[in-house]
Amino acid sequence: MLKPPERGFFVGYFKKVPADIRRLMLVFIATFIGTFAAAAFVLALDTDSPGSGSFAGPPPEGEITGTIDLLPYPVLRVAASPGSPARAIMLAGTGKFGVSDRAEKLKGKSVVVGGFFVKRGDLEMLLVGGKMKAEDEQPADLPVPQAPEDLGRWRLTGEICDGKCAAGAMRPGTGLAHKACANLCISGGVPPVFVSTAPVEGRSFFLMASADGGPMPAWLLNKTAIPVVLEGRVERRDDLLVFKVDGQAKDGGT
């Protein structure tokens, strides 16, 4: 009966693999698995973080009462109360649409809005979940929101995103992979935001507007989801900063 040689030669119909070949195969398998594991780890380090954005749930009271600014995009202005400062809350719909049509009919009235928040750091947006109507009994004197405060002219580096996804409706809601989604949301009326690499007055997220205070210029859709440098004036509305772009965009790397 034939016997396998003690070393250096493998015959397929013998059950026993020579020791030196067995050791070589084990080293090869361990190296192969280790190489791919290391490659996966290195590639994962270069992957963009999905961010801390999340669905933060409905307002504590279930709904919020305030008045609406229509431009550049619908913003709910909530008057200050004891222990609570005035707020300016960006509004969007639950799909890839804004709420401009609904908000237009409520101008100059006290409005009750229901929905749920998406939040990422100091970026916060209320997604209107059905309820958005004038109060049944209008107050004799509506609270008058504070006038915007001009914070001067700024040159900012960052990224243009749609405020809904950037705040947590999508993860990640920023970066080039999100460009098509961002453009669909912004084109549908979702308020766009500028995510700055450096804060202004402690804020890194800005509602975007044109130089005259209207919606973001359409040509900036070509600059979403990439590093970009923009110039314009920044104004404060309660706890919200608005970036009124009045210059040409430059690539962020230049």
N, C-alpha and C positions, 0 to 999 in steps of 0.2 A: 504494500500500500504506500502510495506516495505521501510524503510528509512535507509541510512547508519549510522552506529554509529558515534558519534561525533569525536572520536579519537581512535587510536590504532588498527584499524581493517579495512582491505581493501577488498571490494567485487568487483570482476571484472566487473559485469554488472551495477554497479553504475558509473555514469559519474564523480562524484566528488571524488578526492583522499583526504583522511584525511590530515589535515594540518601538523601533526607531521611526517607522512610518506613522504609528499611532501618535507618538509624541509630536511629530511634525504637524499632523492634522489638528491636534488639539491647540497647538500654538497658533496655527493659521486661523482657526475658528475664533479663538479668543481675540486675536489681533483684528480680525474682520469686524467682529461685533463692537470691540472697543473703539475702532476708528469711526464707525458710523454713529456710535453714541456720542463721541466727542464732537463730530461734525454737527449733529443735531443740537447739542448744547450751545455751540458757538453761533449757529444760525438763530437759535432762540434768543440769544443776547441782543441780536440786531433787529429783532421784531419790535415794531411799535407797540407801546403799552395801550391796552384798550381804554385806559383812563379810569377815573373814579366816578364817572357819571352814572346815574341810576334813576329809576322811578322812585320818587320820594313820597308818593301817596297823595291823597286829597288834602285840602286845607284842614287845619284842626277843627274849624267850625263847620266844615262841610261845604261852605261857599264863602265867597268874598264879595264885599260891597265897595264900590268906588265909582269913579268917573273914567271916561276913556279919552286918551289922546289918540288921534287917528294917524298922525304922521310921526316918524317915517313909516311905522307899522303900528297896529293897535297895541296900546299899552294901558293897563289898568292902573290908575292912580288912586292909591288908598291913603286916605288922610291919616295923620298921626292921631294917636289916642294915648291916654295915660299908660306909660310903660312900653309903648310901641311907636317907633318912629314912622314917618311917612314912607311909603313904598311905591315903586313903579315896576309893575310886573309885565313882562312881555307875554303876549297871547298867541296861541296857534291852535289849529284844529287837531283832531286825532289822526288824520291821514296826512298826506303830503300837501296840505293846503293851509292857508291862513284863515283869518276870520274877518277880513276887511269888509266884506259885504254885510255881515251881520252887525259889525261894530258901527258902520255908517248910519244905520237906523237908530242907534242909541246915543248919538252925540247930544250932549247937553242934558243928559238925564242921569239919575242915580241908578247904577246897574248892579245886578246880582249875577255873579259868575260861579259856576261849579266846574269841577274837573279834577285833574291830578297834576302834580308837579313832576318835572324832570329837573335834576339839579347836579351840577358839577362845580365844586368850589363856590366861587361867587357868581356863577352863571345859573340863573333860575328862570324857568319858563312854565307857564300854566297852560296845559293842554285842555281846551274847553271840551268837556264831556257832555254836551247836550244843553245844559242850562246856561243861558246868557240872555237876560231879559231886563227890562226896566222894572224897578221896584213898583209894587202895586200902589203904594202911597209915596209920592215924591216929596222930599223935604222942602220946606219953604225956601230955604237958602242952601244951595249946594255948596259943599266945601270947595274952596278955591285952591287948587294945587299951587305950590310954590313955582315961581317963574324959573326957567332953566338958568343955571349958573355957568357962565363961560369960563372954561379952564385953560384957554389959550390954544395956540397952534402947536401941533405935535407931528413928529415924523416917527412912525411906528413900524416895526418889523414883526411879522406874524403870518397868520393864515386866516383866510375867509372861509367860514363854515356856515351851515344852517344851524340856527340856535337850538332847534329841537333835537337833532341827532347829536350835536356837540355836547348838549347838556345831559345826555344819557339814553335817549330813545334808541340809539344804535351804539354798539361798541365793537370797534372804535367808531366814533362819529367824526373823526378828523383824518387827514392824510389823503394821499393820491388815490387810494383804493376806494375812497368815499366820494370822489369828485362827482360822478354821475348822479348819485343820490342827493348830494348837496344841491346841485343845480336844479334838480327836479323840485326839491322842497322850496328853494328860494323862488323859482319861477312860479310856484303855486301860491306864493304869498307868505310862506313861513319866514319870520324875521331872520335876516342874516346877522351873524356876529363876527367880530374880528377877535381872534385869539392872539394876544400880544405876547412876545417873548419877554417883555419887561413891563412892569405895572405902571399905571398912572393913578395917583391918589389911592394906591393900594389895590387897584382893580386891574385884572388881566383880560377881562372880557368886555366887549363894547358892542352895543347895538349899532349897526351901520346905517348911514344915511348919505344922501347927496349933499352938496354944498349948501343948497337952499332948504335943507331940512326934509326933503321928500324921500321916497324909497331909494335904495342903493342903485346907482347907475347900472344899466344892463350890461355895459361893456366889461364890468368887473366879474361877470360870470366866467369869463375866460381865465380869471386869476384865482378861482377857488381852489382849495386843497393843495396849494403849493406855497413855499415861502415867498413872501412878497413884502415890499416896502411901500407904504402909503403915507401921504401927508394930508392934513386937514385940521379942523378945529374939534376940540373935545368939549362937550357940555355935560353938566350933571343935572339929572332929573331925579330928585329924591335920592334913592340908593342905586340908580342906574346911570351908567355913562354912555353917551351917544357920540360916535365918531363920525363927523361930517366930512367926508372925503372930498377934497377939491383939487388934488394933483394927480398926475399920471402915476400909474403903478410901475414899480421896478422889481425885477426878480430879487428875491431875498439874498441871493448869493453875490449880488453885485454892489 
